[in-house]
């Protein structure tokens, strides 16, 4: 299968090269007689100026899919490029654990009070460490970026089964986990996680700053499309501790190892 793809790409490349040669020859024949025979006709430039890439991330402080990235490179130099990036990640506390009690197979995080969503606009640079060979292949690049971190603290919701003592009628409600720790809903028990969309009306922003560094392995590209894998480290600092777990001191600094798969297109 790999050889078929390689042969197809080679045929497409040769066809494109042949068409450019043909076009160049036709352009040369149309040069006016007054023009010097050694002067070449001005052809459209094929130099690429920028690349857009979208990434899917996983990290040491998240689920399997922990966030999304949008990145734009400015291809202003062969050795290094500047880029702008926007990340949206979900950060978990490393002390979290799933409750051993479950209802109909559903689970929830024991003692979790808040969830943390981090938005990171950033500016960075990328440097080429190992160039692609003349025959093609991957290229290794170093990445460094920094910018503000906008922490969004969102109450963690769970579904509970609650019986109204006045009417003896049972209800299923989605409530903040913190409400299960007081007497707001007496004799209620937790069924499991509620929808992630619950609690967005009670977001609390917490400003901060971050720095990211990593290694980007750029794989083979097809035409103007490319794919890369980035492995790195991110440090977030927030202006106040974020309380995520009950009876556990909140933290203002979070460190995360991440892996991102980027899909991009140059133009």
C-alpha positions in Angstrom: 0.0 0.0 0.0 2.9 2.4 0.9 4.5 1.8 -2.5 1.2 2.5 -4.3 0.9 5.8 -2.5 4.5 6.6 -3.3 4.1 5.8 -7.0 0.9 7.8 -7.2 2.6 10.8 -5.6 5.5 10.5 -8.0 3.3 10.4 -11.0 1.4 13.5 -9.8 4.7 15.3 -9.2 6.1 14.4 -12.6 2.8 15.5 -14.3 2.8 18.8 -12.5 6.5 19.3 -13.4 5.8 18.6 -17.0 2.9 21.1 -17.1 5.1 23.8 -15.5 7.8 23.1 -18.1 5.3 23.2 -20.9 3.9 26.5 -19.6 7.3 28.0 -19.2 8.2 27.0 -22.8 5.0 28.6 -24.2 5.7 31.8 -22.2 9.2 31.9 -23.7 7.8 31.7 -27.2 5.5 34.7 -26.6 8.4 37.0 -25.6 8.5 40.0 -27.9 11.5 40.2 -30.3 12.8 43.4 -28.6 13.3 41.5 -25.3 16.7 40.1 -24.6 16.7 36.3 -25.3 18.4 35.7 -22.0 15.7 37.5 -19.9 13.1 35.1 -18.4 9.4 35.8 -18.4 7.9 36.7 -15.0 5.9 33.7 -13.8 3.7 33.6 -10.8 5.6 32.8 -7.6 5.0 29.5 -5.9 6.6 30.4 -2.6 4.4 29.6 0.3 3.8 32.4 2.8 1.8 30.8 5.7 0.4 27.6 7.1 -2.8 26.9 9.1 -2.9 23.9 11.4 -5.5 22.4 13.7 -4.5 20.1 16.5 -6.1 17.5 18.8 -4.3 17.1 22.2 -4.0 14.8 25.1 -2.1 15.5 28.3 -1.0 14.2 31.7 -3.8 16.3 33.3 -6.7 15.4 31.0 -8.8 12.7 29.4 -7.7 10.9 26.2 -8.8 14.0 24.3 -7.9 16.9 26.4 -8.1 20.0 24.1 -7.9 21.6 20.7 -5.3 23.9 19.2 -5.4 26.3 16.2 -2.0 27.6 14.9 -0.9 29.8 12.1 2.8 29.9 10.9 4.3 32.7 8.9 6.9 31.0 6.6 9.3 34.0 6.6 12.5 32.0 7.0 13.7 28.5 6.2 15.5 28.1 9.5 12.8 29.6 11.8 9.1 30.7 11.6 6.9 32.8 13.9 3.4 31.6 14.7 0.2 32.5 16.6 -1.7 29.9 18.5 -5.0 29.5 20.4 -5.5 26.5 22.8 -8.6 25.4 24.7 -7.7 22.7 27.2 -9.4 20.9 30.2 -7.1 20.5 33.2 -7.7 18.0 35.9 -6.1 17.8 39.4 -3.7 14.9 39.6 -5.3 14.0 43.0 -8.7 13.3 41.4 -10.1 9.7 41.6 -13.3 8.1 40.5 -15.7 7.2 43.3 -15.9 3.4 44.1 -19.6 3.7 44.4 -21.7 3.6 41.2 -25.3 3.5 40.1 -26.2 1.5 37.0 -22.6 1.7 35.9 -22.4 5.5 36.1 -19.5 7.1 37.9 -18.4 10.5 39.2 -15.3 12.2 40.6 -15.2 11.9 44.4 -15.0 15.3 46.1 -14.7 17.4 42.9 -16.0 20.9 43.3 -14.9 22.7 40.1 -13.6 22.0 36.6 -10.9 24.1 35.0 -11.0 25.1 31.3 -8.0 27.1 30.1 -7.9 29.3 27.0 -4.4 30.2 25.9 -3.7 32.7 23.2 0.0 32.7 22.4 2.9 33.9 20.2 5.8 31.7 19.5 8.8 30.7 17.3 9.7 27.4 15.6 13.3 26.5 14.8 14.5 23.7 12.4 16.7 21.3 14.2 16.9 18.5 11.5 16.1 19.3 7.9 14.3 17.0 5.6 16.6 15.0 3.3 16.7 15.6 -0.5 14.6 12.4 -0.8 12.0 13.7 1.6 11.1 12.3 5.0 10.4 13.9 8.4 11.9 17.1 9.8 12.5 17.8 13.5 11.7 21.3 14.9 11.9 23.0 18.3 8.9 25.1 19.5 8.7 27.8 22.2 5.6 30.0 22.9 4.1 32.1 25.6 1.0 34.2 26.3 -1.8 34.8 28.8 -3.8 31.9 30.4 -7.5 32.5 30.9 -8.7 30.0 33.5 -12.4 29.4 33.5 -13.5 27.8 36.8 -16.8 25.9 36.3 -18.8 24.1 39.0 -18.8 20.4 38.7 -22.3 19.0 38.4 -23.7 15.5 39.3 -27.1 13.9 38.9 -28.8 13.0 42.2 -31.9 11.1 43.2 -33.8 13.2 45.7 -37.0 12.5 47.5 -39.2 15.5 48.6 -40.1 14.9 52.2 -43.3 16.9 51.9 -44.7 15.0 48.9 -42.7 11.8 49.1 -42.0 12.2 45.3 -38.6 11.2 43.9 -36.8 13.5 41.5 -33.6 13.3 39.4 -31.8 16.6 39.5 -28.5 17.9 38.2 -26.8 20.0 41.0 -23.3 21.3 41.8 -21.4 18.6 43.7 -20.9 21.2 46.5 -24.7 21.0 47.2 -24.4 17.4 48.1 -22.1 18.2 51.0 -24.6 20.3 52.9 -28.2 19.9 53.8 -29.7 21.4 50.6 -30.9 18.0 49.5 -31.3 15.7 52.5 -31.3 11.9 52.0 -30.3 12.3 48.3 -27.7 10.1 46.7 -25.4 10.7 43.7 -26.2 8.8 40.5 -23.3 9.9 38.4 -21.7 12.7 36.3 -24.1 15.3 34.9 -23.7 16.8 31.5 -20.5 18.8 30.9 -22.6 21.7 29.6 -24.0 22.2 33.1 -22.5 25.1 35.0 -21.4 27.4 32.2 -23.7 30.1 33.5 -21.6 30.2 36.7 -18.1 30.5 35.2 -15.5 32.4 37.2 -12.5 33.8 35.1 -9.1 33.5 36.7 -6.3 35.3 34.7 -2.8 34.0 34.4 0.2 33.3 32.1 1.8 30.3 30.5 4.9 29.1 28.7 5.1 26.1 26.3 8.1 24.3 24.8 8.2 21.2 22.7 9.6 19.2 19.8 7.6 19.1 16.6 8.1 16.1 14.2 6.9 17.2 10.7 6.0 14.2 8.6 5.8 13.8 4.9 3.5 16.3 3.2 1.3 15.8 0.1 1.0 18.8 -2.1 0.3 21.7 0.4 -1.2 19.4 3.1 0.9 18.2 6.0 0.8 16.4 9.3 3.0 16.8 12.4 3.3 15.4 15.9 4.3 17.6 18.8 5.5 16.5 22.3 6.1 19.1 24.9 5.6 20.7 28.3 3.3 23.5 29.5 3.4 25.6 32.7 0.4 27.6 33.7 0.5 30.3 36.5 -2.8 31.7 37.8 -3.2 34.9 39.9 -5.1 32.9 42.6 -5.4 29.3 43.7 -8.1 27.3 41.9 -10.1 25.1 44.3 -10.9 21.9 42.5 -11.3 19.3 45.2 -13.1 19.3 48.6 -10.9 19.6 51.6 -7.8 19.9 49.4 -5.8 23.1 49.0 -6.2 24.8 45.7 -3.2 25.4 43.4 -2.2 28.4 41.3 0.5 26.6 39.3 -0.2 23.6 37.0 2.4 21.7 34.9 1.4 19.5 32.0 3.0 17.2 29.6 1.2 17.1 26.2 1.0 15.4 22.9 -0.7 17.1 20.0 -1.4 15.8 16.5 -1.6 18.7 14.0 -3.2 18.7 10.5 -2.2 21.7 8.3 -2.4 23.3 4.9 0.1 25.8 3.4 -0.7 28.5 0.9 
